[in-house]
Amino acid sequence: MSTNLSEQEILRREALQNIRNLGINPYTAEAYQITTNAQDILQNFLDQPEKFQEVQVAGRIMSRRIM
């Protein structure tokens, strides 16, 4: 099955290959020290702000603004 790529897709793939040819990983993810998760933050700090501490979480955080 062949795929017809648009000119933009072809250019993007060429640019990606050029980056790889330079020995660069275009999709690197640096090591990130995760110290907690969102559920723990809600359980431990929402009702007890005096226990607040600096934490590191990973992932997408979504919030709602309720007015």
Phi and psi restraints in degrees (range 20) as a CNS / XPLOR table:
assign (resid 1 and name C) (resid 2 and name N)
       (resid 2 and name CA) (resid 2 and name C) 1.0 -98.3 20.0 2
assign (resid 2 and name N) (resid 2 and name CA)
       (resid 2 and name C) (resid 3 and name N) 1.0 149.7 20.0 2
assign (resid 2 and name C) (resid 3 and name N)
       (resid 3 and name CA) (resid 3 and name C) 1.0 -116.3 20.0 2
assign (resid 3 and name N) (resid 3 and name CA)
       (resid 3 and name C) (resid 4 and name N) 1.0 133.0 20.0 2
assign (resid 3 and name C) (resid 4 and name N)
       (resid 4 and name CA) (resid 4 and name C) 1.0 -90.9 20.0 2
assign (resid 4 and name N) (resid 4 and name CA)
       (resid 4 and name C) (resid 5 and name N) 1.0 114.9 20.0 2
assign (resid 4 and name C) (resid 5 and name N)
       (resid 5 and name CA) (resid 5 and name C) 1.0 -94.8 20.0 2
assign (resid 5 and name N) (resid 5 and name CA)
       (resid 5 and name C) (resid 6 and name N) 1.0 145.1 20.0 2
assign (resid 5 and name C) (resid 6 and name N)
       (resid 6 and name CA) (resid 6 and name C) 1.0 -74.1 20.0 2
assign (resid 6 and name N) (resid 6 and name CA)
       (resid 6 and name C) (resid 7 and name N) 1.0 166.1 20.0 2
assign (resid 6 and name C) (resid 7 and name N)
       (resid 7 and name CA) (resid 7 and name C) 1.0 -59.9 20.0 2
assign (resid 7 and name N) (resid 7 and name CA)
       (resid 7 and name C) (resid 8 and name N) 1.0 -39.2 20.0 2
assign (resid 7 and name C) (resid 8 and name N)
       (resid 8 and name CA) (resid 8 and name C) 1.0 -63.8 20.0 2
assign (resid 8 and name N) (resid 8 and name CA)
       (resid 8 and name C) (resid 9 and name N) 1.0 -42.6 20.0 2
assign (resid 8 and name C) (resid 9 and name N)
       (resid 9 and name CA) (resid 9 and name C) 1.0 -64.8 20.0 2
assign (resid 9 and name N) (resid 9 and name CA)
       (resid 9 and name C) (resid 10 and name N) 1.0 -38.9 20.0 2
assign (resid 9 and name C) (resid 10 and name N)
       (resid 10 and name CA) (resid 10 and name C) 1.0 -63.2 20.0 2
assign (resid 10 and name N) (resid 10 and name CA)
       (resid 10 and name C) (resid 11 and name N) 1.0 -45.4 20.0 2
assign (resid 10 and name C) (resid 11 and name N)
       (resid 11 and name CA) (resid 11 and name C) 1.0 -63.0 20.0 2
assign (resid 11 and name N) (resid 11 and name CA)
       (resid 11 and name C) (resid 12 and name N) 1.0 -40.8 20.0 2
assign (resid 11 and name C) (resid 12 and name N)
       (resid 12 and name CA) (resid 12 and name C) 1.0 -64.8 20.0 2
assign (resid 12 and name N) (resid 12 and name CA)
       (resid 12 and name C) (resid 13 and name N) 1.0 -41.0 20.0 2
assign (resid 12 and name C) (resid 13 and name N)
       (resid 13 and name CA) (resid 13 and name C) 1.0 -67.5 20.0 2
assign (resid 13 and name N) (resid 13 and name CA)
       (resid 13 and name C) (resid 14 and name N) 1.0 -36.4 20.0 2
assign (resid 13 and name C) (resid 14 and name N)
       (resid 14 and name CA) (resid 14 and name C) 1.0 -66.0 20.0 2
assign (resid 14 and name N) (resid 14 and name CA)
       (resid 14 and name C) (resid 15 and name N) 1.0 -43.0 20.0 2
assign (resid 14 and name C) (resid 15 and name N)
       (resid 15 and name CA) (resid 15 and name C) 1.0 -63.0 20.0 2
assign (resid 15 and name N) (resid 15 and name CA)
       (resid 15 and name C) (resid 16 and name N) 1.0 -40.9 20.0 2
assign (resid 15 and name C) (resid 16 and name N)
       (resid 16 and name CA) (resid 16 and name C) 1.0 -62.0 20.0 2
assign (resid 16 and name N) (resid 16 and name CA)
       (resid 16 and name C) (resid 17 and name N) 1.0 -43.7 20.0 2
assign (resid 16 and name C) (resid 17 and name N)
       (resid 17 and name CA) (resid 17 and name C) 1.0 -65.4 20.0 2
assign (resid 17 and name N) (resid 17 and name CA)
       (resid 17 and name C) (resid 18 and name N) 1.0 -37.4 20.0 2
assign (resid 17 and name C) (resid 18 and name N)
       (resid 18 and name CA) (resid 18 and name C) 1.0 -61.7 20.0 2
assign (resid 18 and name N) (resid 18 and name CA)
       (resid 18 and name C) (resid 19 and name N) 1.0 -40.5 20.0 2
assign (resid 18 and name C) (resid 19 and name N)
       (resid 19 and name CA) (resid 19 and name C) 1.0 -63.8 20.0 2
assign (resid 19 and name N) (resid 19 and name CA)
       (resid 19 and name C) (resid 20 and name N) 1.0 -44.8 20.0 2
assign (resid 19 and name C) (resid 20 and name N)
       (resid 20 and name CA) (resid 20 and name C) 1.0 -63.7 20.0 2
assign (resid 20 and name N) (resid 20 and name CA)
       (resid 20 and name C) (resid 21 and name N) 1.0 -37.3 20.0 2
assign (resid 20 and name C) (resid 21 and name N)
       (resid 21 and name CA) (resid 21 and name C) 1.0 -64.5 20.0 2
assign (resid 21 and name N) (resid 21 and name CA)
       (resid 21 and name C) (resid 22 and name N) 1.0 -24.6 20.0 2
assign (resid 21 and name C) (resid 22 and name N)
       (resid 22 and name CA) (resid 22 and name C) 1.0 -79.8 20.0 2
assign (resid 22 and name N) (resid 22 and name CA)
       (resid 22 and name C) (resid 23 and name N) 1.0 -2.2 20.0 2
assign (resid 22 and name C) (resid 23 and name N)
       (resid 23 and name CA) (resid 23 and name C) 1.0 84.2 20.0 2
assign (resid 23 and name N) (resid 23 and name CA)
       (resid 23 and name C) (resid 24 and name N) 1.0 19.0 20.0 2
assign (resid 23 and name C) (resid 24 and name N)
       (resid 24 and name CA) (resid 24 and name C) 1.0 -105.5 20.0 2
assign (resid 24 and name N) (resid 24 and name CA)
       (resid 24 and name C) (resid 25 and name N) 1.0 130.5 20.0 2
assign (resid 24 and name C) (resid 25 and name N)
       (resid 25 and name CA) (resid 25 and name C) 1.0 -83.7 20.0 2
assign (resid 25 and name N) (resid 25 and name CA)
       (resid 25 and name C) (resid 26 and name N) 1.0 112.5 20.0 2
assign (resid 25 and name C) (resid 26 and name N)
       (resid 26 and name CA) (resid 26 and name C) 1.0 -73.0 20.0 2
assign (resid 26 and name N) (resid 26 and name CA)
       (resid 26 and name C) (resid 27 and name N) 1.0 -10.9 20.0 2
assign (resid 26 and name C) (resid 27 and name N)
       (resid 27 and name CA) (resid 27 and name C) 1.0 -121.2 20.0 2
assign (resid 27 and name N) (resid 27 and name CA)
       (resid 27 and name C) (resid 28 and name N) 1.0 47.6 20.0 2
assign (resid 27 and name C) (resid 28 and name N)
       (resid 28 and name CA) (resid 28 and name C) 1.0 -75.5 20.0 2
assign (resid 28 and name N) (resid 28 and name CA)
       (resid 28 and name C) (resid 29 and name N) 1.0 149.5 20.0 2
assign (resid 28 and name C) (resid 29 and name N)
       (resid 29 and name CA) (resid 29 and name C) 1.0 -130.6 20.0 2
assign (resid 29 and name N) (resid 29 and name CA)
       (resid 29 and name C) (resid 30 and name N) 1.0 111.7 20.0 2
assign (resid 29 and name C) (resid 30 and name N)
       (resid 30 and name CA) (resid 30 and name C) 1.0 -66.0 20.0 2
assign (resid 30 and name N) (resid 30 and name CA)
       (resid 30 and name C) (resid 31 and name N) 1.0 150.1 20.0 2
assign (resid 30 and name C) (resid 31 and name N)
       (resid 31 and name CA) (resid 31 and name C) 1.0 -62.4 20.0 2
assign (resid 31 and name N) (resid 31 and name CA)
       (resid 31 and name C) (resid 32 and name N) 1.0 132.3 20.0 2
assign (resid 31 and name C) (resid 32 and name N)
       (resid 32 and name CA) (resid 32 and name C) 1.0 -131.2 20.0 2
assign (resid 32 and name N) (resid 32 and name CA)
       (resid 32 and name C) (resid 33 and name N) 1.0 119.8 20.0 2
assign (resid 32 and name C) (resid 33 and name N)
       (resid 33 and name CA) (resid 33 and name C) 1.0 -75.8 20.0 2
assign (resid 33 and name N) (resid 33 and name CA)
       (resid 33 and name C) (resid 34 and name N) 1.0 107.4 20.0 2
assign (resid 33 and name C) (resid 34 and name N)
       (resid 34 and name CA) (resid 34 and name C) 1.0 -90.9 20.0 2
assign (resid 34 and name N) (resid 34 and name CA)
       (resid 34 and name C) (resid 35 and name N) 1.0 124.9 20.0 2
assign (resid 34 and name C) (resid 35 and name N)
       (resid 35 and name CA) (resid 35 and name C) 1.0 -107.2 20.0 2
assign (resid 35 and name N) (resid 35 and name CA)
       (resid 35 and name C) (resid 36 and name N) 1.0 -13.1 20.0 2
assign (resid 35 and name C) (resid 36 and name N)
       (resid 36 and name CA) (resid 36 and name C) 1.0 -163.1 20.0 2
assign (resid 36 and name N) (resid 36 and name CA)
       (resid 36 and name C) (resid 37 and name N) 1.0 -178.4 20.0 2
assign (resid 36 and name C) (resid 37 and name N)
       (resid 37 and name CA) (resid 37 and name C) 1.0 -129.3 20.0 2
assign (resid 37 and name N) (resid 37 and name CA)
       (resid 37 and name C) (resid 38 and name N) 1.0 170.4 20.0 2
assign (resid 37 and name C) (resid 38 and name N)
       (resid 38 and name CA) (resid 38 and name C) 1.0 -61.8 20.0 2
assign (resid 38 and name N) (resid 38 and name CA)
       (resid 38 and name C) (resid 39 and name N) 1.0 -37.7 20.0 2
assign (resid 38 and name C) (resid 39 and name N)
       (resid 39 and name CA) (resid 39 and name C) 1.0 -62.9 20.0 2
assign (resid 39 and name N) (resid 39 and name CA)
       (resid 39 and name C) (resid 40 and name N) 1.0 -42.3 20.0 2
assign (resid 39 and name C) (resid 40 and name N)
       (resid 40 and name CA) (resid 40 and name C) 1.0 -63.6 20.0 2
assign (resid 40 and name N) (resid 40 and name CA)
       (resid 40 and name C) (resid 41 and name N) 1.0 -38.2 20.0 2
assign (resid 40 and name C) (resid 41 and name N)
       (resid 41 and name CA) (resid 41 and name C) 1.0 -62.0 20.0 2
assign (resid 41 and name N) (resid 41 and name CA)
       (resid 41 and name C) (resid 42 and name N) 1.0 -46.5 20.0 2
assign (resid 41 and name C) (resid 42 and name N)
       (resid 42 and name CA) (resid 42 and name C) 1.0 -62.3 20.0 2
assign (resid 42 and name N) (resid 42 and name CA)
       (resid 42 and name C) (resid 43 and name N) 1.0 -42.2 20.0 2
assign (resid 42 and name C) (resid 43 and name N)
       (resid 43 and name CA) (resid 43 and name C) 1.0 -71.3 20.0 2
assign (resid 43 and name N) (resid 43 and name CA)
       (resid 43 and name C) (resid 44 and name N) 1.0 -39.1 20.0 2
assign (resid 43 and name C) (resid 44 and name N)
       (resid 44 and name CA) (resid 44 and name C) 1.0 -94.9 20.0 2
assign (resid 44 and name N) (resid 44 and name CA)
       (resid 44 and name C) (resid 45 and name N) 1.0 -25.5 20.0 2
assign (resid 44 and name C) (resid 45 and name N)
       (resid 45 and name CA) (resid 45 and name C) 1.0 -120.0 20.0 2
assign (resid 45 and name N) (resid 45 and name CA)
       (resid 45 and name C) (resid 46 and name N) 1.0 -19.1 20.0 2
assign (resid 45 and name C) (resid 46 and name N)
       (resid 46 and name CA) (resid 46 and name C) 1.0 -64.9 20.0 2
assign (resid 46 and name N) (resid 46 and name CA)
       (resid 46 and name C) (resid 47 and name N) 1.0 -46.7 20.0 2
assign (resid 46 and name C) (resid 47 and name N)
       (resid 47 and name CA) (resid 47 and name C) 1.0 -89.6 20.0 2
assign (resid 47 and name N) (resid 47 and name CA)
       (resid 47 and name C) (resid 48 and name N) 1.0 -11.8 20.0 2
assign (resid 47 and name C) (resid 48 and name N)
       (resid 48 and name CA) (resid 48 and name C) 1.0 -130.6 20.0 2
assign (resid 48 and name N) (resid 48 and name CA)
       (resid 48 and name C) (resid 49 and name N) 1.0 70.9 20.0 2
assign (resid 48 and name C) (resid 49 and name N)
       (resid 49 and name CA) (resid 49 and name C) 1.0 -62.3 20.0 2
assign (resid 49 and name N) (resid 49 and name CA)
       (resid 49 and name C) (resid 50 and name N) 1.0 -19.7 20.0 2
assign (resid 49 and name C) (resid 50 and name N)
       (resid 50 and name CA) (resid 50 and name C) 1.0 -68.6 20.0 2
assign (resid 50 and name N) (resid 50 and name CA)
       (resid 50 and name C) (resid 51 and name N) 1.0 -18.3 20.0 2
assign (resid 50 and name C) (resid 51 and name N)
       (resid 51 and name CA) (resid 51 and name C) 1.0 -92.9 20.0 2
assign (resid 51 and name N) (resid 51 and name CA)
       (resid 51 and name C) (resid 52 and name N) 1.0 10.4 20.0 2
assign (resid 51 and name C) (resid 52 and name N)
       (resid 52 and name CA) (resid 52 and name C) 1.0 -55.7 20.0 2
assign (resid 52 and name N) (resid 52 and name CA)
       (resid 52 and name C) (resid 53 and name N) 1.0 139.0 20.0 2
assign (resid 52 and name C) (resid 53 and name N)
       (resid 53 and name CA) (resid 53 and name C) 1.0 -145.9 20.0 2
assign (resid 53 and name N) (resid 53 and name CA)
       (resid 53 and name C) (resid 54 and name N) 1.0 161.7 20.0 2
assign (resid 53 and name C) (resid 54 and name N)
       (resid 54 and name CA) (resid 54 and name C) 1.0 -76.9 20.0 2
assign (resid 54 and name N) (resid 54 and name CA)
       (resid 54 and name C) (resid 55 and name N) 1.0 130.0 20.0 2
assign (resid 54 and name C) (resid 55 and name N)
       (resid 55 and name CA) (resid 55 and name C) 1.0 -133.3 20.0 2
assign (resid 55 and name N) (resid 55 and name CA)
       (resid 55 and name C) (resid 56 and name N) 1.0 165.7 20.0 2
assign (resid 55 and name C) (resid 56 and name N)
       (resid 56 and name CA) (resid 56 and name C) 1.0 -127.8 20.0 2
assign (resid 56 and name N) (resid 56 and name CA)
       (resid 56 and name C) (resid 57 and name N) 1.0 126.5 20.0 2
assign (resid 56 and name C) (resid 57 and name N)
       (resid 57 and name CA) (resid 57 and name C) 1.0 -124.1 20.0 2
assign (resid 57 and name N) (resid 57 and name CA)
       (resid 57 and name C) (resid 58 and name N) 1.0 159.7 20.0 2
assign (resid 57 and name C) (resid 58 and name N)
       (resid 58 and name CA) (resid 58 and name C) 1.0 -124.0 20.0 2
assign (resid 58 and name N) (resid 58 and name CA)
       (resid 58 and name C) (resid 59 and name N) 1.0 154.9 20.0 2
assign (resid 58 and name C) (resid 59 and name N)
       (resid 59 and name CA) (resid 59 and name C) 1.0 112.6 20.0 2
assign (resid 59 and name N) (resid 59 and name CA)
       (resid 59 and name C) (resid 60 and name N) 1.0 -173.7 20.0 2
assign (resid 59 and name C) (resid 60 and name N)
       (resid 60 and name CA) (resid 60 and name C) 1.0 -92.6 20.0 2
assign (resid 60 and name N) (resid 60 and name CA)
       (resid 60 and name C) (resid 61 and name N) 1.0 128.1 20.0 2
assign (resid 60 and name C) (resid 61 and name N)
       (resid 61 and name CA) (resid 61 and name C) 1.0 -107.9 20.0 2
assign (resid 61 and name N) (resid 61 and name CA)
       (resid 61 and name C) (resid 62 and name N) 1.0 125.9 20.0 2
assign (resid 61 and name C) (resid 62 and name N)
       (resid 62 and name CA) (resid 62 and name C) 1.0 -114.4 20.0 2
assign (resid 62 and name N) (resid 62 and name CA)
       (resid 62 and name C) (resid 63 and name N) 1.0 144.6 20.0 2
assign (resid 62 and name C) (resid 63 and name N)
       (resid 63 and name CA) (resid 63 and name C) 1.0 -133.6 20.0 2
assign (resid 63 and name N) (resid 63 and name CA)
       (resid 63 and name C) (resid 64 and name N) 1.0 157.2 20.0 2
assign (resid 63 and name C) (resid 64 and name N)
       (resid 64 and name CA) (resid 64 and name C) 1.0 -118.5 20.0 2
assign (resid 64 and name N) (resid 64 and name CA)
       (resid 64 and name C) (resid 65 and name N) 1.0 140.2 20.0 2
assign (resid 64 and name C) (resid 65 and name N)
       (resid 65 and name CA) (resid 65 and name C) 1.0 -105.6 20.0 2
assign (resid 65 and name N) (resid 65 and name CA)
       (resid 65 and name C) (resid 66 and name N) 1.0 107.1 20.0 2
assign (resid 65 and name C) (resid 66 and name N)
       (resid 66 and name CA) (resid 66 and name C) 1.0 -100.7 20.0 2
assign (resid 66 and name N) (resid 66 and name CA)
       (resid 66 and name C) (resid 67 and name N) 1.0 122.1 20.0 2
